[in-house]
Amino acid sequence: MKYLGLLLLLLVGPIWSQTDDKEQLKEIYNASLTQGKAYNWLNYLSNQIGGRLTGSVQAEQAVAFTKQKLDSLGLDRVWLQPIMVPKWVRGVPEFAYIESKPGITNNVSICALGGSIATPSGGIKANVIEVNGIEELEKLGRSKIEGKIVFYNKPMDPRHINTFEAYSSCVNQRYSGAKEASKYGAVGIIVRSMNLRLDDYPHAGGMSYGEIPLNNRIPAAAISTNGAELLSTTLKLNPEIKFYFKQNCRQLQDVKSYNVIGEIKGSVYPNEVILVGGHLDSWDLGDGAHDDGAGCVQSMEVLRLLKITGYIPKRTIRVVLFMNEENGLKGAKTYAEVAFNKKEKHVFALESDAGGFTPRGFSFDCRETDFAKILRWKPLFEPYLIHMFEQGGSGADIGPLKNDQIVLAGLRPDSQRYFDHHHTEIDTFEHVNRRELELGAATMTSLVYLFDKYGTTSTNMEGDK
Ligand SMILES: [Zn+2]
């Protein structure tokens, strides 16, 4: 009898646990959709504070605001992790025009790329050479480039269904375009905005001069997609036209800032950390609601949803709001360094940094054995139309935590509208849908719950072997 009982327990055990999980997920989604706080937090972050460029007053206000909110959640510990961060400022708005004949000009929308130097105070006016990506510079050579503005006009490829793939395939012209063009004697660069549609909003974004010495650096700006089309057409009619632009952005001394961190201590394995996070800084043109205010409030909400649904985590659940993702990744690097030095064991890290749109699923960066285990949870998400569980990247801020044991993951919302807003003046609160944001928070919480309950192959875990 005794053995029969044990056998029965073994047989039905997993079914019970599946039912529990179904119920727990339902509770999490219900709580998010009926008692969610993420949207109100995002409203404050976006409309009362606004764009949170690293080193700005707004970034510091966002640190204070999110810390205060975490303090109010009754977590076991909330703290600020100090970091030195770069401070780049845009200065007065940029100005640019196409001069098709002396005195005949058309203004176009541009914005300086983050990290760029200013133009001389009178601006730069020069002939333009258009290229379809960095690869074309070498073919043209110094004779065709020297003294000119290089115009990178490689568009995002609309054939990619995942728009992040289209972004990845041409963002190098924004990031490294100035560095490469300066080697051929260019005097500046203009980059087509990373946008799949035609509009008048230039897209900011990070760039790097690499090892190029200070006095050989050239200014870099993004032009709106409509502006890029006009410039390209005008050049085809007359390759001798000139382009003028003026910007007075500056790199200042590094300043002190913080990652904002809060945690619920694990009840069974307090030394195993599950991290959920986003980045608190943003570009300055909009209010950074999608990138990445959404990811921050969703991550804060994960801890709150676990608490209000009465779940007691076995592992330590930690929310980290990283500073300086957009132009330096200093927050992420410091966090990983401190975790490494303290020998903290991170078993799972999940980042939300792809917009506050309808969640579709997750992308995982982990070992095959862990991925196989994760896939078994997929049916639990189907009632919420979460279908995407795939191997791939995770998030820029959690990347430095990578080792051969941790599972890294990124929330994957629908990406079709993301690049309409990304890094522009229309990355604003009114473009975030409350339900979509809340579904994302619930989806993240559900995955964190499952990881906490069942562990991974490298955790202490008993259950779900
Ligand atoms: Zn981001």
Residues whose N, C-alpha, C, O or C-beta is under 5 A from the ligand:
A	BS01	ZN	D291 D292 D353
